[in-house]
């Protein structure tokens, strides 16, 4: 269980990056390939799916990291990032506008990735048994 904390930190950082990449690059990709690709992706569904995956993975990794290392400094940043990302999905483009939704998504994803990166660094720095 303890070794899983590092893997989930890495997975959560990857999901944060995927969320940002989806938000900023998929619309351009769809425009550029509209004549080639005949299928349509529902961006809101994909966005919600990524958040649905990211939230439990992040919560698990951050709480496990706290339990393993008793370091709370990164936990509030991660929680704030998750709440920001959830807020971006709940309010959506219809309420926030395209720029507002992207800004919240980017901000939340950066906060989450930072918290997981710090969680991972603490684990490595303490040279504990969770990464043997």
C-alpha positions, 0 to 999 in steps of 0.5 A: 500500500505504501509504495502505491503512494508514489505511483498515484502521485505520478498518475495524478501529475499525469492526469493534471497534465492530461486535463490541461492538454485536453482543455487547450489542445483538443479544440485546435486538434479538432479544427485542424483535422475536421476534414480528416476525422469524421467523429466528434468528441464531446469535450464536456464529457471528456473533461468530466471524465478526467476530473472523475479519475483525477479526484479520487487518485489525488485524494488517495495519493495526498492522504497516503503521503500525509499518513506516511510522512506526516508532512501537511505542507502540500495538502492544502495546496492539493485540496485547493487545486482539486476544489478549483478543478471541480468548480471549473467542471461544475460551473462550466463554460456556460457560467464562466465563459471559455476563458474563465473555465480554462483559467480555473482548469489551468490553475487547479491543475497546476496546484494539484501537480505541484502538491503531488510533486512536493508529496513525491519529493518528501517521500524521496527525501525522507528515504523511507521504506515506501519507495524501496 
